[in-house]
């Protein structure tokens, strides 16, 4: 045969044939991969039509928006609960003592009950042989508007240290 651009035509034909074979192999590999991808896509869509897929996406978006709204509502509710808990009595301290030095045991007591804002009450019970007296003194911001006994002051200071 003749020469093409100074090359033997048989060699050129052989190289072209090899190149065509390589391209054919690549087309087969790409076809196999495309078939696999189509199968996965079909499984993902699960046989639904395009309209159903669009509706599915719309439903998912609305469900996500509802979740966000519920999450915001729950967060607000948790904040409200946290604020309420600050006002609950959470710091309690009891001190028993003998109010009179005439013997006997520690039957008198001072009970301090405060919340996180240091508001609450001190209840004191003074026991004697004949009677028992119970007093309640309000506490606001860790202070009482009434005069506190040394035992009440000690109980209040121990309760304030707890918080």
VOLUMVO-849301 format. One record per residue (C-alpha): residue in three letters; x, y negated, z. Coordinates in Angstrom, 1 decimal. Each point is the difference from the previous one (the first is absolute). Layout:
BEGIN
residuo;c1;c2;c3
ALA;X;Y;Z
...
//
This chain:
BEGIN
residuo;c1;c2;c3
UNK;0.0;0.0;0.0
UNK;0.9;-3.6;-0.1
UNK;1.5;-2.3;2.5
UNK;-2.0;-2.6;1.9
UNK;2.0;-3.0;1.3
UNK;3.1;2.0;-0.3
UNK;-1.4;2.9;2.1
UNK;-0.8;3.4;-1.2
UNK;-3.8;0.3;-0.4
UNK;-0.2;3.4;1.6
UNK;1.5;-1.4;3.2
UNK;-2.4;-2.9;0.0
UNK;-2.9;2.4;-0.5
UNK;1.2;2.2;2.9
UNK;0.3;-3.0;2.3
UNK;-3.5;-1.2;-1.0
UNK;-1.4;3.4;0.6
UNK;1.7;0.2;3.5
UNK;-1.4;-3.5;0.8
UNK;-3.5;1.0;-1.1
UNK;0.3;3.1;2.3
UNK;1.0;-2.1;3.0
UNK;-2.9;-2.4;-0.7
UNK;-2.4;3.0;-0.3
UNK;1.2;1.3;3.4
UNK;-0.5;-3.4;1.6
UNK;-3.5;-0.3;-1.4
UNK;-0.9;3.5;1.4
UNK;1.4;-1.0;3.5
UNK;-1.9;-3.3;-0.1
UNK;-3.2;1.8;-1.0
UNK;0.4;2.4;2.9
UNK;0.5;-2.8;2.4
UNK;-3.0;-1.9;-1.4
UNK;-2.2;3.1;0.3
UNK;1.1;0.4;3.7
UNK;-0.8;-3.7;0.6
UNK;-3.4;0.3;-1.6
UNK;-0.8;3.0;2.2
UNK;1.0;-2.0;3.1
UNK;-2.0;-3.0;-1.1
UNK;-3.1;2.2;-0.6
UNK;0.4;1.5;3.4
UNK;0.2;-3.5;1.5
UNK;-3.1;-1.2;-1.7
UNK;-1.6;3.3;0.8
UNK;-2.1;0.0;-3.1
UNK;-1.7;-3.3;0.7
UNK;-0.7;-2.6;-2.6
UNK;1.6;-3.4;-0.2
UNK;-3.2;-1.6;1.4
UNK;0.1;2.3;3.0
UNK;3.7;-0.7;0.5
UNK;-0.7;-3.7;0.0
UNK;-2.9;0.4;2.4
UNK;2.4;2.1;2.2
UNK;2.5;-2.8;0.1
UNK;-2.7;-2.5;0.8
UNK;-1.3;2.2;2.8
UNK;3.6;0.4;1.4
UNK;0.5;-3.7;-0.1
UNK;-3.3;-0.7;1.9
UNK;0.9;2.7;2.5
UNK;3.4;-1.7;0.6
UNK;-1.7;-3.3;0.5
UNK;-2.4;1.5;2.5
UNK;3.0;1.5;1.8
UNK;1.7;-3.4;0.2
UNK;-3.1;-1.6;1.4
UNK;-0.4;2.8;2.6
UNK;3.7;-0.3;0.9
UNK;-0.4;-3.8;0.5
UNK;-3.1;0.6;2.1
UNK;1.8;2.6;2.1
UNK;3.0;-2.3;0.5
UNK;-2.4;-2.8;1.2
UNK;-1.7;2.5;2.4
UNK;3.4;1.1;1.4
UNK;1.0;-3.6;0.6
UNK;-3.3;-0.5;1.8
UNK;0.5;3.1;2.1
UNK;3.5;-1.2;0.9
UNK;-1.3;-3.4;1.1
UNK;-2.7;1.7;2.1
UNK;2.6;2.3;1.6
UNK;2.0;-3.0;1.2
UNK;-3.0;-0.9;2.2
UNK;-0.4;3.4;1.5
UNK;1.4;0.8;3.4
UNK;3.2;1.8;-0.7
UNK;2.3;-0.9;2.9
UNK;-1.1;1.3;3.4
UNK;2.0;0.1;3.2
UNK;-1.0;1.1;3.5
UNK;1.8;-0.8;3.2
UNK;-1.0;1.6;3.3
UNK;1.0;-1.5;3.3
UNK;-0.9;-0.3;3.6
UNK;-1.6;-3.4;0.4
UNK;0.3;-0.1;3.8
UNK;3.0;1.1;2.0
UNK;-2.1;1.9;2.6
UNK;0.9;3.4;-1.3
UNK;-1.8;2.3;-2.4
UNK;0.6;0.7;-3.6
UNK;0.1;-2.0;-3.2
UNK;-3.8;-0.3;-0.5
UNK;0.0;-3.5;-1.4
UNK;0.7;-0.6;-3.7
UNK;0.4;-2.5;-2.7
UNK;-0.9;1.0;-3.5
UNK;1.0;-2.2;-3.0
UNK;-1.6;0.6;-3.4
UNK;1.2;-2.2;-2.9
UNK;-0.2;0.0;-3.7
UNK;2.8;-0.9;-2.5
UNK;-1.0;-3.6;0.3
UNK;0.7;0.2;3.7
UNK;-3.7;-0.6;0.9
UNK;-1.8;2.2;2.5
UNK;-0.7;0.4;3.7
UNK;1.6;1.0;3.2
UNK;-2.1;2.0;2.4
UNK;1.1;0.2;3.6
UNK;-1.4;2.3;2.6
UNK;1.0;-0.8;3.6
UNK;-0.8;2.9;2.4
UNK;-0.3;-0.5;3.7
UNK;-1.4;2.3;2.7
UNK;-3.4;-1.4;0.0
UNK;-0.5;-1.3;-3.6
UNK;1.4;-0.2;-3.5
UNK;0.1;-3.2;-2.0
UNK;0.2;0.0;-3.8
UNK;1.1;-3.1;-1.9
UNK;0.2;-0.6;-3.7
UNK;2.1;-2.9;-1.4
UNK;0.0;-0.9;-3.7
UNK;3.3;-0.2;-1.9
UNK;0.4;-2.2;-3.1
UNK;3.4;-0.2;-1.8
UNK;1.7;1.8;2.8
UNK;-1.2;-2.5;2.7
UNK;-2.9;-0.1;2.4
UNK;-1.9;-3.1;1.0
UNK;-0.3;1.6;3.5
UNK;2.8;0.3;2.5
UNK;1.6;3.5;-0.2
UNK;1.3;2.0;3.0
UNK;3.6;1.2;-0.2
UNK;-1.2;3.5;-0.9
UNK;-2.2;-1.3;-2.8
UNK;2.9;-2.1;-1.3
UNK;2.2;3.0;0.0
UNK;-2.6;2.2;-1.7
UNK;-0.6;-2.8;-2.6
UNK;3.7;-0.4;-0.8
UNK;0.4;3.8;-0.4
UNK;-3.0;0.1;-2.4
UNK;1.4;-2.9;-2.0
UNK;3.3;1.9;-0.3
UNK;-1.8;2.9;-1.6
UNK;-1.3;-2.1;-2.9
//
